[in-house]
Amino acid sequence: MALLKKRIQASTLLETLIAIVLILVCFSIATVVLVNIMQSDNGRMKLHARTELEALYIKTMEEKTFIDEDVEFDTFSIHKTISPYQDSPDLYLLALTATSKNAQVLDEFKKLILVEKHTP
């Protein structure tokens, strides 16, 4: 019974409001950190896309496969187009575009290439 008659000191309204504000500040900082982490993952996907664009360019030049094609990966796809450049008969524009699954352009790679026509 002696324990029930003992007075417990309560916190004031001002102390409660300060505690709520501190908790909100911590949640805000955590949200900013989480958003930055999520955006850095997109940077890693862009780097992977750039690496694959360069690898496809090298493969195209080595194998001389100057045709339009699409290459699918897990998180993005690459669209390759070959088009004549201005009025030159031997000069072509090789355009490689990496797009994510939600149609966001991750990276583009354009090169002018010389394709010599073989006449028999």
HUDA-V999170 format. One line per field, one symbol per residue. phi: phi as a letter, one per 30 degrees, with the letter a starting at -180 (. if undefined). Layout:
phi: ???
This chain:
phi: .ddddddcdcddddddddddddddddddddddddddddddddddddddddddddddddddddchccbdacbcbdcabcccbbbdchcddccbccccbcbddcidddabbbbdbccddccd
